[in-house]
Amino acid sequence: MPVITTEGLSKRYRLGVINRRYLYKDMQSFFARCLGRPDPHSEVDARVTHTREGIIWALNDVSIEIKDGDVVGVIGRNGSGKSTLLKILSRITTPTKGTARIKGRVASLLEVGTGFHPELTGRDNVYLNGSILGMPRDMIRAKFDEIVAFSGVEEFIDTPVKRYSSGMKVRLAFAVAAHLEPDILIVDEVLAVGDAEFQKKCLGKIGDAAKSGRTVLFVSHNAAAVENLCTKGIVLNNGQVQFTGTQTEAIQFYGNSTETHAEPIHARKDRRGSGEIKIVDIILRDMDGTRTSTFTPGSSLSLEMHYKRQPDRVFPHLIVGMTIKSHLEVPIFHIDNNITGDSLGNLAGDAGFFTCVLNNLPLMPGIYRIDYRLLSQAKGARILDFLEGALEFEVQENNFFGTGKLPPFGLIITPAKWIQGTK
């Protein structure tokens, strides 16, 4: 039996500065929906993503059906509409068009920490936050010790929250929300919460909810988590449903559909930054200096980032970095000159290039993508140039261990040797 059903669900946002005319239109639309009347401004074509008025459709005619007990992973690029869908289903925001029907008690783990008061102690905030999330006081009292133990902040539970670190606040907030007993659990990118140990505990809690037969809607960029926790998958792109099926099929579909841009880097319009300095080309070379886009595990990769800068612009603390991601856009590692201790700030001309050499490339065979970013300095940085999916390269199989065999799974490969010892 369906517990979540959406029909033609759409959400429109207006970009830029809001003026009185737009605010008046939005108020008319809101009150019309509240009174069950047609939206007087619904003539805007929902098939158009951007209009001259600066309108964007975060969701666009989304119709899905989720049955009782389904554990569904929602995946897609940043800006595809995943969080907007979850906020509508959690009743945090209202749709512009369409309907969403939900049967059962809903608990949402979206922006943990909402409702915490900095002057109150952690103990007081457990009761306050639990009440905001719909937990009766008796339930909070019964689960209090379990919540505190899960958060790992027992020592500071009677300390005002304003003295907590940001990580401690998040851990306590998640612990409260995670101990609700809902029919439907809605979770947005839980792997962004806390350290590795706490993330594991969070995933375990979600897994427990799934095994107990509750319906779970789970958004994450971590393909392994979606694969292990979910039974079904939904792929969103530009606010529309591209695919529904099993979680494995959805991950494969998403991986095959996330192709890099065909246009050259200097022509890309989706870059961010001040533009004081820009990367206009990126060249990959092998250990012989030959330009290529294919490598093997353990080989050397040289990356040249060719730039142009505005005349007379000086960057005494320039940070140049790159992030290598899997074809599912899961970050594998990041490296920049601030980490390695290499100074790049004294630029000799208005054009040139930066080179980063990766020796013993530790990647398994597969397709990988590179993001780059240029920052003015390490702290309080100004973004100069930032581009996701700047280019793609392939790592092909080789005889890395000299046995003709490679690991059956994983993204990283490293030299290793097994030995036997005696006591």
Long-range contacts (C-beta under 8 A, 24 or more apart in sequence): 1-67, 1-68, 1-103, 2-65, 2-66, 2-67, 2-68, 2-103, 3-66, 3-67, 3-68, 3-102, 3-103, 3-104, 3-183, 3-184, 3-215, 4-64, 4-65, 4-66, 4-89, 4-100, 4-101, 4-102, 4-103, 4-184, 4-215, 4-217, 5-64, 5-65, 5-66, 5-100, 5-101, 6-62, 6-63, 6-64, 6-65, 6-89, 6-98, 6-99, 6-100, 6-101, 7-63, 7-98, 7-99, 8-61, 8-62, 8-63, 8-97, 8-98, 8-99, 9-59, 9-61, 9-62, 9-63, 9-85, 9-88, 9-95, 9-97, 9-98, 9-99, 9-100, 10-46, 10-57, 10-59, 10-60, 10-61, 10-62, 10-95, 10-96, 10-97, 10-98, 10-239, 11-57, 11-58, 11-59, 11-81, 11-84, 11-88, 11-93, 11-95, 11-96, 11-239, 12-44, 12-46, 12-55, 12-56, 12-57, 12-58, 12-96, 12-97, 13-55, 13-56, 13-57, 13-58, 14-53, 14-54, 14-55, 14-56, 15-54, 15-55, 15-56, 16-54, 22-53, 29-96, 30-94, 33-94, 39-96, 39-97, 42-96, 42-97, 46-97, 49-238, 49-239, 57-239, 58-84, 58-239, 59-84, 59-85, 59-88, 59-95, 59-239, 59-240, 60-238, 60-239, 60-240, 61-97, 61-98, 61-240, 62-98, 62-236, 62-239, 62-240, 62-241, 63-98, 63-241, 64-234, 64-241, 64-244, 66-215, 66-217, 66-232, 67-215, 68-213, 68-215, 69-213, 69-214, 69-215, 70-215, 70-216, 70-231, 70-232, 71-210, 71-215, 71-216, 71-218, 71-229, 71-230, 71-231, 71-232, 72-216, 72-217, 72-218, 72-230, 72-231, 72-232, 72-233, 72-234, 73-218, 73-219, 73-220, 73-226, 73-229, 73-230, 73-232, 73-233, 73-234, 73-247, 73-250, 74-217, 74-218, 74-219, 74-233, 74-234, 74-236, 75-219, 75-220, 75-221, 75-223, 75-226, 75-233, 75-234, 75-235, 75-236, 75-250, 75-251, 75-254, 76-235, 76-236, 76-237, 76-242, 76-254, 77-237, 77-258, 77-329, 78-388, 80-236, 80-237, 80-238, 80-239, 81-236, 81-238, 81-239, 81-240, 82-188, 82-219, 82-236, 83-110, 83-188, 83-219, 84-239, 85-236, 86-110, 86-186, 86-188, 86-217, 86-219, 89-186, 89-217, 90-186, 102-184, 103-183, 104-182, 104-183, 104-184, 104-215, 105-134, 105-182, 105-183, 105-184, 106-182, 106-183, 106-184, 106-185, 106-186, 107-133, 107-134, 107-177, 107-180, 107-182, 107-184, 107-185, 107-186, 108-177, 108-185, 108-186, 108-187, 108-188, 109-174, 109-177, 109-178, 109-185, 109-186, 109-187, 109-188, 109-190, 110-186, 110-187, 110-188, 112-170, 112-173, 112-174, 112-177, 112-193, 113-169, 113-170, 113-173, 114-173, 116-161, 116-169, 116-172, 116-173, 117-161, 118-160, 118-161, 118-162, 119-160, 119-161, 119-162, 120-160, 120-161, 121-157, 121-158, 121-159, 121-160, 121-161, 122-148, 122-153, 122-156, 122-157, 122-158, 122-159, 122-161, 122-164, 122-172, 123-157, 123-158, 125-161, 125-172, 126-157, 126-172, 126-176, 129-173, 129-176, 129-177, 130-176, 133-176, 133-177, 133-180, 134-180, 135-176, 135-179, 135-180, 139-181, 143-179, 146-179, 147-172, 147-175, 147-176, 147-179, 148-175, 150-175, 150-178, 150-179, 150-201, 150-205, 151-175, 152-198, 167-194, 167-195, 170-194, 171-198, 174-198, 174-202, 178-202, 178-205, 182-214, 183-214, 183-215, 184-214, 184-215, 184-216, 184-217, 185-209, 185-214, 185-215, 185-216, 185-217, 186-216, 186-217, 187-216, 187-217, 187-218, 187-219, 188-219, 189-219, 189-220, 189-221, 190-218, 190-220, 191-220, 191-221, 191-222, 191-225, 203-229, 221-328, 221-329, 221-330, 222-330, 223-251, 223-255, 223-326, 223-328, 223-330, 226-250, 226-251, 227-251, 251-328, 254-328, 255-327, 255-328, 258-327, 258-328, 258-329, 258-389, 260-369, 260-389, 260-391, 260-392, 261-389, 265-387, 265-390, 265-391, 268-387, 268-390, 270-387, 270-388, 271-385, 271-386, 271-387, 272-383, 272-385, 272-386, 272-387, 273-374, 273-383, 273-384, 273-385, 273-386, 274-382, 274-383, 274-384, 274-385, 275-310, 275-384, 275-385, 276-309, 276-310, 276-313, 276-315, 276-384, 277-307, 277-308, 277-309, 277-310, 277-313, 277-315, 277-318, 277-347, 277-374, 277-384, 277-385, 278-307, 278-308, 278-309, 278-384, 278-385, 279-305, 279-306, 279-307, 279-372, 279-374, 279-385, 279-387, 279-390, 280-306, 280-307, 280-308, 281-306, 282-306, 282-370, 282-372, 282-390, 282-391, 284-391, 284-393, 293-391, 293-392, 293-393, 293-394, 294-393, 294-394, 294-395, 294-396, 295-361, 295-363, 295-393, 295-394, 295-395, 295-396, 296-361, 296-395, 296-396, 296-397, 296-398, 296-400, 297-361, 297-362, 297-363, 297-364, 297-365, 297-395, 297-398, 297-400, 297-406, 297-413, 298-360, 298-361, 298-362, 298-398, 298-400, 298-413, 298-415, 299-360, 299-361, 299-398, 300-357, 300-358, 300-359, 300-360, 300-361, 301-357, 301-358, 301-361, 301-393, 302-355, 302-356, 302-357, 302-358, 303-355, 303-356, 303-357, 303-358, 303-370, 304-353, 304-354, 304-355, 305-353, 305-354, 305-355, 305-356, 305-372, 306-351, 306-352, 306-353, 307-351, 307-352, 307-353, 307-354, 307-374, 308-350, 308-351, 309-347, 309-350, 309-351, 310-350, 311-350, 314-345, 314-347, 315-345, 315-347, 315-376, 315-384, 316-345, 316-346, 317-345, 317-376, 317-377, 317-378, 318-344, 318-345, 318-347, 318-374, 318-375, 318-376, 318-377, 318-384, 319-373, 319-374, 319-375, 319-376, 319-377, 319-378, 319-381, 320-344, 320-354, 320-356, 320-372, 320-373, 320-374, 321-372, 321-373, 321-374, 321-375, 322-356, 322-370, 322-371, 322-372, 322-373, 323-370, 323-371, 323-372, 323-373, 324-363, 324-368, 324-369, 324-370, 325-368, 325-369, 325-370, 325-371, 326-366, 326-367, 326-368, 326-369, 326-411, 327-366, 327-367, 327-368, 327-369, 329-369, 330-411, 332-363, 332-368, 332-411, 332-412, 336-373, 338-378, 361-395, 362-412, 362-413, 362-414, 363-395, 363-411, 363-412, 363-413, 364-395, 364-406, 364-407, 364-410, 364-411, 364-412, 364-413, 365-395, 365-396, 365-397, 365-406, 366-394, 366-395, 366-411, 367-392, 367-393, 367-394, 368-392, 368-393, 368-394, 368-395
